[in-house]
Amino acid sequence: MGQMIAMLQKKWKNLPAALRTVLTLLAVLALAAQLTTVRHNASAYRTGVWDTGSQTLIYGRMHQMEQGQRAPGGFLGVYTEDWSDDQNRSWFREDTPADAAQFRPYTHQSGLQGWALGGLNRLLRVFLPKGTARETALYWVNSTLFYAVQLLTALAVWQELGVLPAAFWMAAILLAPWLQRGMKDLYWVPWTWQLPLLAVLLLCRCTCARGRTPRWCWPLVSLAVLVRCMCGFEFITTFLILCEIPLCYAAAKAYCVEKAPQRACRWLGRAVGAGAAALTGAAAALALWFGQECLCFGSTAAAWQNMAEAITDRISLTDDAVRAVTIGQVLAQYFVLDTEPVLQLGPAAVTAGQLLLFGLAVGAVSVVIALRRGVAAQLVPLGVVWLLSLAAPASWMVLSKAHAAIHTHLVPMLWHFAFVPVSCMLLPALAALLIRGRKKDLVASH
């Protein structure tokens, strides 16, 4: 059996790199589609819906495009007075005509996801005339892309840390109740959260393979962040931290594992470069957002005022709506008081606070053991990744405490873009590291 696997691996490596990439992507898409189908993620009724309020804006935009209406400029919006009125979804599902004059734009978002999904909806109408069938198809596409992105990330984990950490990463995705409901969400399009992470992982891979960073990697990082920002600025700090995770890991690994400070300097330079590329993408998205505001309001002054209000309403230092809420209270709300499970298998469930305490305990024990066995330096890159995965969701609770305090349905999803899968991934990685250290001790004792 081992010889057969070795032979297959040899044949695989002998294939052209481009062919291997295509076959890998096809396999990932096929498995992602299978997971979506088996776990019924395309059904709003078997797995539930996450955020019906925000998703209404997407239904309004898709319905607007389907009817060929252009006023007032192609923004996310609704045909009703209430932003969270599910009537817009009903009209979409039932193909009910709507009055273009009644459309109310939601100008705080650029609406890239509404435009893209609206175009896909019009294409699907050729094959699926019923609105209910198109809704299911859109959920299926969204969930399949989410699984595909997670599988690609797991492949990167496999190549770096091994098969067990990759398996634990995917297990964290499959056992997450909030993800099973939320991956289909057409407003947040959760798979776009991972685009910056994938872009930087590709940058790392290309740099390691070629000994230098190809020039096209930098604009790719900017584009990934640009796309994410154009689907919503709500959690901008989160995905910028996610963008840095693999680069910080590579920098720490170069210094601690390979004992090569000069390589660490090069990797830190790439980390700074990727951060600059990410900020460039965010700046471009802000410029496009401002352009759409100008198109909607007709003047730069009114556009700037509306845009500034939208931003400051979400920042802790300037928000007056819930100024009495402190950062400590918000952190306690989600780390201590929140009982929503982040992982669940039958009756067994784990909350974010429990996972945090478990991670701290495992980390403390690992440090003690690693110090005794002389492999403590190798814990640094793993620790960097874990701390950043924790800082990512916490950053939004700190920098936008007011928004986080009242949007209790959004925060549970944040755990699953880094903190939960990274925590699960590191368990077998730590075990393998400490076991290898133990084997070295046994050899030395003889």
N, C-alpha and C positions, 0 to 999 in steps of 0.2 A: 504493500500500500504506500509506504514511504517513497519507494522508488518511482511509483507511478506519479505521485504528487510532484516529486523532483523533476520528472520528465516533462510533465505538463507546465511547470514553472519555467523550464528551459525553453520550451516551444513558445510560451507566451512572451518571454523576453526577446526572442528572436524575431517577433513580429515588428513591423515598422511602428515607430512611436505614434504617428498619426492614427494608424489603424487601432492600436491599443486604446487610445483616447476615445475614439468613436465607439468601440465595442463596450468600453467601460460606461460611457454615458448612456448607451442603449440599455445595458443591463441595469443601471441605476434607475432609469425611467420605468423599465418594466417592473422592477421590484417595488418602486414607489406606487405605481398604479395598482399593483396587487395588494399592497398594504391598505391603500385607500378603499379598495373594494371590500376586502375581508373585514376591515374594522368599521365599515359603514360610515366613513367620515363625510360622504357626500350627502347624507341624509340629515336634514335639520331636526328631524323628529326622533331619531334613534339615539343620537349623541348629543342633542341639544344645540342651542345657539349661544354665542358668547355675549356680544354687544349689539343688541337690536337698535339702540338709539343712534349710534354713529353709522351703522350700516345702512340706515334709512337714506342717508345722503348719497350712497352709491346707487341705490335703487332709483332715486330721483334722477340722478345723472344718466343712468342707463336708459331709463324711460324717456328722458329728454332726447337722447341721441337716436333712440329707436323711432321716434316720431319725426325726426328731421328738424327739430326745433333748435335754433341757434341763440336766441336771446336768453339771458343777457350776456353771453360771451363764453359759455361752455364751462361753468364751474360746478363743483359739487353743490347739491342743494335739494330742495323739496318743493312739492306743490301744495303743501299744507301750512298752517300757521305754526304748528308744533314741530320742532326739529326731530323729535323722537316718535312722531306719529307713524304707526305701522301701516297707515293707509297707503303710503307710497309703495310699499312692498306688495300690497294687495293689488294695486293698479297694475304693477309690473307683471305679477303672476297671472292676472286675468286679462291682460292686454286692453286695459280700459283707456280710451283717449283722455288726454288732459289738456287744459288750457295753458298755452305758452305764457300768457300774461300773468298766471298765478305762480310761476316758478320763482322761488326765493333762493338766491345763491348763498352759499356758505363760503365767504371769501377768505377765511383764515387758512384754507388749504389750497394747494395748487391743483389737486385733483388728477394727478397722473394715473392713479389706480382706477378712477372713474372713467377716464378716457380710454384706457387700455381694456378694461372689462366691458365698457360699452361697445367698443369695436368688436371684441370677441363675441358679445351677445348678438350683435347684428349678423356676424358670420354664422353663429349657431342657428339663427332663425331659419336659414336655408334648409337645415335638416330637422330642426325641432321647432315647429310653429307654436307649440304651447308654452306659455310662460313658466309653468311649473317644471316642465322638462328642462328648459334652459337654465333655470335656477339650480337644479340638481347638477347639471353639467358644469356650471360655473363653480359650484362647491367642489366638484370632483377634480377639476383642473387645479384649483387653488390648493387643495389638500395634497394632490399628487406632487405639485411643485415643492410644497413644504417638506414632504417625505424625501424628495430627491435631494434637496439642499442638506437635509440632516444626514442622509446616506453619504453624500460627498464629504461632509465634515468627518463622519465616522471613518471613511477611508483614509483621510489625512491622519486621524488619530491612530489607526491601524499601522500605517507606515512609520509613525514616530514612536509609538509606545507599545504596539502589539495588538493581537486580536482580542484579548480579554477587555482591555480598556475601551476598545471600539464597540464591543458587544454591550458593555455596561452603558456607554453613551446612548446607544439605540434603545436599550431597555428603559432608560430614564425618559425617553421620548414616548415610548409605547405605554408606559405606566402612568403618564401624567394626565389626570382628569381634565385639567383646564386646556391642555393642548388638544385633546380629543374633541372638545367643543370649539375651541378657538381657531384651529388651523384653517377652517373654511371661511373665516370672516373676510368679507369682501372689502371692508373699509381699511382694516389694519394690515391686510395681506401679510400675515406673519412671516412668510418665507423671505420677504425683502429685508427683514431684520438681519439675516445672516449673510447678505450679499457683501458687505464690507469685510466680514470675517473670511469668506471664501476668497475674495480678491487678494487679501494679504497672505492667506495660506498659499495661494498660487504664486505670489511674489516670492515667498520663502522657498518654495519648491524649485522654482526656476533659478533662484540665486544659488541654492545649494548644488544643483545639477550643473550649472554653467560656470560657477565661480564669480559671477557678476550678475547684476540685476538688469534684465532687458528693459529698454526704455519704455516699452508699451505697458509695463506693469504699473507705472505711476499713474498714467491717465485712467487705467482700469480701476484703480482704487478710488480715484476721484469720481468716476462714473458710478461706481457702486454706491458711494455715499450720496451722490446727486439723486439717484433713483430713490434711495431710501428717504431722503429728505422730502422729495416731491410727493411722497405718499403720506407725509405727516411729520411735523417737527416736535411732536409731543415728547419723545424720549431721546432727544438729540445727544445728551451726554452718554446715554447707555450704549448706543451703537458706536460712538467714537471710542469708548473704552474697549468694546469688543474688537474693534479694528486693530487695537494695539496688542491684544493678548498673544497671538502667535509670535509677533516680533519680540516682545519682551521675553517670551519663552526661549526663543532662539538666542537672544543676547545673553541671557543667564546661562544657558547651556554652553555656549561658546566659551564663556569665562570659567564656569565652575567645573564642567565635565572635561573639557578639552584643554584646560589650563592655557588658554591662548588669549591673553589680554588684547593683542592686536586685532584678532578676529572679533572680539567683543566690541571693540571700538567701531569696526566696520558695521556690525549688526546694529549697534546703537544709532549709527548714522542712518541706516536704512529705516530704523524705527522712527526717527525724526522725519525722514523723507516721507514715509507713509502717513505720518500724522499731518504733515503739511499738505499732502495730496488729499487727505480726508477733509481738511478744513477748506481746501480749494473747492471741493465738490459741494460742501455745505454753503460756501459763499455764493457759488453759482446758483444753487437752489434758491437762496434768499433773493438774489437778483431777479430770477424768473418769477418768484412770488410777488415781488414788488411790481414787476411789469404787469402781472395779471390784476393786481390791485388798481393800478393806474387805468387799465382797460375797463375795469368795473366802475370806478368812481369818476373817471374823466379828468382828474387833476392829481398832480403829484402830492399836493398838500394833504388832501383828503385820504389818499392812498397811504401816505406815511403815517398819518394819525391812526388809521384803522389797523395798520400793520403793527405799529408800536403798542397799541392797546392789546392786541392779540398776544404779543410776546410778553409784555410786562404782567399780564394777568396770570402768567404761568410761572413767574419767577418769584422765589421766596421773598426777596428783598423789596419787591415793589407791589406785591399783591395785598390789597386791602380787604378782600372778601372774607378771609379766615385768618387774619393776622394773629389772632389769639392762639392759633395752633402752633406749637413749637416743633422744631426738627426732632427733638427727643420723643415727643408724643407720637409723631408720625412713624418714626422707626419702631417704637414700642408697639404701635398699632399692628404692624405687619410682621415683626419678628417675634413678638410675645403674645399678643392678644388674638391674632388671626389663627383660626383653627381649620382653615381650608387646607385639605391635603395637597401636597405638591407631587406625591407619589402614592399610588394606591393599587393594591393587589388583593382583591376580595375584601375581607374585613380589615386587613392590615393597611394602615395609612401612616404617612409621615408628613408633618408640617414643616414649613420653612424654618421655624425656630428650632425644632428638633434636629433637622438636618444640619443647621449651623452648629449647634452644641456637639453633635456627633463628629462633625468635621474638625472642630477645635480639639476634641478629645483625641481623635485619631492622629491629628497633626502633632499634638504634644507627645504622645507615646512614640510616634515615628522619630521625632527629633531626639528623644532620649536614646532610643535603640541605635539610631544612625550615628550619634556621637560616640557611643561605646564601640561601634564597629568601624569608625573612620570613614563613613560615606555621607556625612552630613552635608557636604558641599553639593552633592547630587540632589538634595531635597530642595535647593533654592529655586530652580526653574519650575518645579511642580508647585511650590508655595506661591511663586509669583503669579502663576496662572490662576490658582484658586482665589487668591486675594483680589485679583482683578475681576474675576467672575462674581465675587461678592460686591465689589465696589460698583459694578455696572448698574444693577438695579437700585442699590442704595443711593447712587448719585442723583437719580431722579427724585427720590424721596427727600433729599437734602436741598437740591437746587430748585425744586418745584414742590415744596412741602404743601402749599395751599392746594394745588391741583391734585396731588397725590392723596391728600386727606379726604377729599370728597368723591374721588373717582375710585371707589373701592373695588369696582369690577375690573379695573385695568391692571392693578399692581400684581395680582396673582400670576398673570401671564408673564411678567418680567422675569420671574425666577427661572423660567424654562429656556431662556435664550443663552444662558451661560452657567449660572450658579448651580442648578440642579444637575444637568448633564456632566458638568466639569467635576462636581463633587463625586458623582458615581464613577466617572472615568478614572479618577485618581486612586480609588480604593485598590483595584488590582495592580495599578502602576506602582503604588507604594509597597504593596506586598511583594511584587517581583524585585524591587530594588533592595528591600531588606533581606529577602531570601538569598539573593546573589551575594549580599554582604556576608551573610551567615556561611555560605559555602566557602568564601575566601577565608573566613576565620578558621573553618575546619581544616582546610588545606594547610594553612600556616601552622596549625597546632601539631601537624604531623611532620 
